[in-house]
Amino acid sequence: MVIETETFENINLGLNHLTIDDIIWREIFLSEPDFRNINNADYKKQYRIEYGKRVFGGKTVIVRSDLNSPPEKKDGKYELTGLDRIAASAETIKELSEDYGAKVIVISHQGTPGKPDCISLEPHKRELKKILKRNIIFKRGHFYGTGTEDTIKNMKNGDIFLLDNIRKLSDEIIEIQDPHEFATLPDSYLETLGKYADYFVNDAFSTSHRWQGSIVGFPNHLHIAGRLTVKEILSNKESIKDIHHPYSVLFGGVKISGYMDYLEYSLENKLVDNILAAGALGIVSVMGYTKINNKKIDLGKNPRDFIKKNVPTKIVNQVAGLIRNYPKSFVMPKDFKVELDGNVDYMTPKQIHEHPDKDRINIYGKGPKTVERFINKITKSKTIYMKGSPTLDDERFLQESKQLVDAIVKRGKKEFVTTILSGGDTNNLVTRFGYNANKDFSYFTLSGGAATEYNSGKLLPGLLMLNTSYNQFWKKNLNEGLPPGYRLGFELKAPKIP
């Protein structure tokens, strides 16, 4: 039985990507007279490592990984509480350094600038060393300049050099939407690394939705998709094809701005039937839309301060506008699980608003009426997408999260029902409940914000760079893959092919 799904224009679906195997196959083609007689089994068993060494051996390769992991401070020292992204990123690093003998420079980020999680990558270095069972060159605060250049010059074949957290650099996060402007920033880490690199490997699909230096700042180098990025692209393409209606999206967590474009685009184009507003989105939706006696509801000082700190005012207003325009699609909380003076209880928004001590109330979860409302939508859906925890990561509030996850997994076992899990934090949550993201869900992506923007059809700059390199490598027009007449705001330029 084939179920037809509604199609829509998604720019990312038309983009191509160059792979590590493409580079190696070209070398085989140029070297082996019986090239056409080599099958995939022979390639993997005999030719991949031999010709991979010819292509990458002794070459300097920048690998943009996503090692971003939840940190926790214990006894004055940071430890990482989730290692999924580091483990997933290790495959490409290991292949290039150990199998082929490349000099691998790994760049990555951790956390958000100005937030407590924006720490050094020293704990990431320790975990990467354990996984790879290899020495990792690393120095705190080591980004660019003579120290970095000397380190690169002294690297031996197969060495791995991990730079510190690039999110601490202004030349990484400066607001530019032109790769060539990034590439010409004077005295930047991009300029320093670019002088020595032969290839650039994007293995951070999860960050490919950002116009940042480490994603688009090496336009003169051939961009190759790493093993994890290839998996993410193919998985997201497949999940889009497997979307059936009714389609419900459960959004939790704190980061709302990362998926607002997805919400707006999906609702406008009727791609999603229900938005289940959990986490910060649930609080924002109630605060921005609900009125009592013609005045906006007041949930107290703590939620106000939380939203002010984590969600820009324009996002709050944007959410309220979406609820007004799509009231049947936007499913708001009916009650919350709250904490007051250490005691946990369930309260409706109206009860919080009228409570004499509302300024001391913390909203950390969802109440039974909200859970029932969400599960009612889930059990009628043929596609369920989940991103972010619906509640605080605290045993007192996780019961309702488990009820929702249980309902999604149960629904996913039905025929022609698709369940999609998105993001590393979401994976950590379902793992706590005894589920396996790859086995208990139809699709799983470690990429939260990038996956939502990919699904919404918004152009991912990292995929644009991969597409440009693909076109250059296969001697195609650099714009091929983009919709006819699509305006980028800058001119695509051909990267060099080593």
C-alpha angles and dihedrals in degrees: 000000000000121000114205114221128201110260127213137177110278113175093202093060090065095052123098131208135212116231136204088248091055090059093048094046090054089056090049090049091052093047109034120069090197092051094137092057093061111100128194093263091054090045094055095041102040117004108038099073095034094054093032087063090051092052103037104018110118091001122124111238125187110212116195102205130175106231092157106142136164109271127208125189115227123174090345093307128102119237127182117239098194124041102176095110094046091049092047092048094050094074096069094040091051094047095051097042104033103029099038105021097238122160099242123204109192119202123185144147137233125205130326124307110260093019126107091246093063094099138144118285091236093111089047089054090054093051094044089052091053093049096045095035086221136116113261121207107226140153125180113254091008107151117130144333131072094324092058093042092052090049092052092046091053096047116120126213109287095020120140120213116189115197119211124258106313092196086079090068124088091210088062099051102029111131104255126136098191120084093208093055088055091048092054098048105129120241093001130146086244091060092046096051094037092062092063105031125102097183138016119215119196107207093154105086086155090067097036092101091069128089092222133139097251091053103041104009098095101061093147092062127076107259113220126186113239122223094265093047091052090051091049094049093049093044093050091048090052094046091053090054090049097055115122131176140286086053120187126189120200111200121188135150128073105278107089100155091065093068105029092101088052092051094048096044094043094050094044092051095039091240092135127044101193134025108198102203109212132150116018091342090063092052092045092049092053095043094046100044113022117091132190117194089353092302128106112264117260114219093180139262099296097056090042092053091044093053093043089054098044108025125052116232091243089059091051089052091044091055091050089051092052091051091051092049097041106027094154093051100044109078109198128194117268095196141006137218105235142182125221120174091340094309120117122215144151119254136171119232089253092053091051091047092053097040113114091220097042092128089068095048119107120202108214107152152003128283128230094261090056093046090050091048093050094045090051088060093042094054091053095046128098093196125036122184118191126192126167133002115293090214143027115288092250126115090234091061104031096083092083092046089054092050090055094045090048090053093050094049091046091050090048091062090065119098115268093008116127123203122191124192117197132192139021095261090052089051090052089052098052090043089059088057092054098259130130113224094212096045105034098044130056091231135011129190127180087207112092111173094023092052093051092049090045089054093046091057095243111146113259109216092211090057090047089057091049090049092051091052091046090054093047092048094050093040096247132140107285091233095054112126094033119102112267110273094010110160119220099175092237138054120262113234127198116252119222120263111220 
